[in-house]
Amino acid sequence: LLFGVKTDIGMDYFILDWKSNYSASGYSPEVLNQEVMAEHQYHWQYQLYGMAVQKWFDALGLKNARLAGAIYLFSRGIDCHDTESQNGVFYDDFSVSDYSSAAVEKELLQIAQNGAGR
């Protein structure tokens, strides 16, 4: 899912995906990032989504549209009665992470040229 949030200077867009993976180690943001997201290559998945969305924004000439981040919700880890923890939620804020659409595109082209998977 791609959704937008209006800001003072335009729109911030977020990639939202939900998963039902079982994690014996739990669903804290750290476990999700280091184990679940890595094991299933979900980081690569949202980076590819992000690259495609950015290409789409560029093709449409959307100057005030910003791809702001990716949110992955793990349904088995979310407890609606727990207002304190962020368990079951992975979030990559692109303004502070090393995400770069251009870097993803470059890596994808290298994979295509070399014939090797990530």
N, C-alpha and C positions, 0 to 999 in steps of 0.2 A: 504494500500500500504506500502511496506517496500522498502526503498531506501538507498543506501550507498553513502558516501562521502569519497574519498581517503584522508588520513592524512599522516603525516610523519612516523607514526608507524603502519599503517594498514588501516582499514576502520571503520568509524563511521556509524552506521545504525540508521535510524529514522523510527518510525511508523507514517504514514500520513493517516488521515481519514478526510472526509469532510461530513458536515451535512447541513441540510437546515432548522433547527429549527427556529421558530419564537420566538423572545424574546422581550416582551413589555418593558423590562428594558434596552434594548440596547445590544451592542455587544462588550463593552470594555473588555479587558482581565480579569479584576476583576469580572465583571458581569458573564462572561462566566465561570470562575473558581468557583465562589461561588454559582451561581444559575443554569445555564444551565447544566454544566458538572455534578454538584451534583445531580440535579433533575432527570437526565436521566441515572445516574450511568456510565457516560462515563469515569470517572477516573478508575473505576473498570474494564471497558472494555479494556482500553489500558494497564492496569496492567496485565490482563490475556493474552493479545496479547504478551506483553513483556516477560512474563514467558515462553510462548510457543516458542518464537523466541530464547530466551536464551537456552532453552533445545535443540533446533535445532542446534544452534551454537556449543554447547557442544558435541552433538552427531556427528557432522561433524569434530570436533577437530579444530575449527577455533580459533587459539590463538590470532590473531591480529584483531579480529572482536569485536567491542564494540557497545552495544546497547546504544545509546547516548540520546534518548529522544522521546517524542511523540508530534505530531503537529496535532491539530484539526482545520480545516478551516470551518467557518460558512458562507456559500455562501450569506446569506441575509445581513450579516454585513460587507462584504468586499467592499470597494469603491476604485476602481483602480485609481481614480483621487486624492485620499487623500494619499499623500506620508508621512505625519507626524504621523498619528495614527496607532496603531496595531489592530484597531477594526476588529472583526471577526476572530481573530487568538488566539488560546489557545496553549501554548507551555510549556511542562514540560521538563526541562533540567535535566536528570537523574544524572548528576555529582554534582548538587547542591540541588536536592530535596531528599526526604526521600524514594524514590522508591527503592525497593529491590525485586528481583526476588524470592529469598528464602523466604522472608516474605509473598509474594503473594501465593506461593506454600503452605506454612504452613497454611495460612488462608483458602485456598481452601480445603485442607485436613480436617480442622476442620469443615468447612461447610458440607462436605460430611459425616463426622462421626456423626454430630449432626442432620443432616437432615433439617437444617434451612438455608434459603436464607440470603443474605447480606442485 
